[in-house]
Amino acid sequence: HYSGFGSAHNIVINEDSGYAYGVGTNTCAGGLHMVDISSPESPTNAGCFSADGYTHDAQCVNYTGPDSDHQGKEICFNSNEDTLTIVDVSAKSTPVQLARQGYAGSGYAHQGWLTEDQQYFLMDDELDELSSGNNTRTYIWNVSDLDAPVLIGNYTAATAATDHNLYVRGQYVYQGNYQAGLRVLSLANISHGILSEVAYFDTFPANNNAGFNGVWSIYPYFDSDKVIINDQSRGLFVVSVGQFGDFRLHLPIVTNGQ
């Protein structure tokens, strides 16, 4: 049992380091609340990063990317409402903010994920579709220099749906885009700031409007080709990816949507 905080927006775990990070808690100004979980039966407080205030979500990794100044360190990539904030958390008692970068058109920097080579960070903004009227937009950051991330482009989808969570596996991005369902994008041209849609599975066929019905999140990390889709209105879907363009519904699990 760990009682260092009560509610949290999310708990981020770096399995490689043995640390968990509470984000959006009532501690650390809503920033990274660090917990040593290397001994799961006795988790302990390890540190706090509060310098940039509230963190909505994060990905924390043992860094093996292209920036030689930081290889071997533990780095957190934080979606902090209107910025991408990168923090070195190797020394838990003295975390170091490496970069804090805003971007034009921000509504609410919600969540994001690194490419597997840790050279790019893809970010979804949950409110820009509603506040700016643009279609679903994914922001593409080059983070090869952790001290100076650069926004190199954005992908604007054919639908107006609000985006929520995205994850990278291999050369594809799997997005949970509320009323547009699961969307899969190719990373083949990411070095040019370009993503392209290769497949989708729409669990909310009524429309693709901006708003908060439909898919909340997805999970694409099973050993098989199965992807789980969590639709807050229609329940849990399990789909077989197979060859892109040929999704097959494997199992729908209907819930009451609560």
Stockholm file with secondary structure:
# STOCKHOLM 1.0

chainA/1-258         HYSGFGSAHNIVINEDSGYAYGVGTNTCAGGLHMVDISSPESPTNAGCFSADGYTHDAQCVNYTGPDSDHQGKEICFNSNEDTLTIVDVSAKSTPVQLARQGYAGSGYAHQGWLTEDQQYFLMDDELDELSSGNNTRTYIWNVSDLDAPVLIGNYTAATAATDHNLYVRGQYVYQGNYQAGLRVLSLANISHGILSEVAYFDTFPANNNAGFNGVWSIYPYFDSDKVIINDQSRGLFVVSVGQFGDFRLHLPIVTNGQ
#=GR chainA/1-258 SS CCCSCSCCSEEEEETTTTEEEEESCSSGGGSEEEEECSSTTSCEEEEEECTTCCCSEEEEEECCSSCTTTTTSEEEEEECBSEEEEEECSSTTSCEEEEEEECTTCSCEEEEEECTTSSEEEEEESSHHHHHCCCCEEEEEECSSTTSCEEEEEEECSSCCCCCEEEEETTEEEEECBTTCEEEEECTTGGGTCCEEEEEECSCTTCCCSSSCSEEEEECCSSSSEEEEEETTTEEEEEECCSTTCCEEEEEECCCCC
#=GC SS_cons         CCCSCSCCSEEEEETTTTEEEEESCSSGGGSEEEEECSSTTSCEEEEEECTTCCCSEEEEEECCSSCTTTTTSEEEEEECBSEEEEEECSSTTSCEEEEEEECTTCSCEEEEEECTTSSEEEEEESSHHHHHCCCCEEEEEECSSTTSCEEEEEEECSSCCCCCEEEEETTEEEEECBTTCEEEEECTTGGGTCCEEEEEECSCTTCCCSSSCSEEEEECCSSSSEEEEEETTTEEEEEECCSTTCCEEEEEECCCCC
//
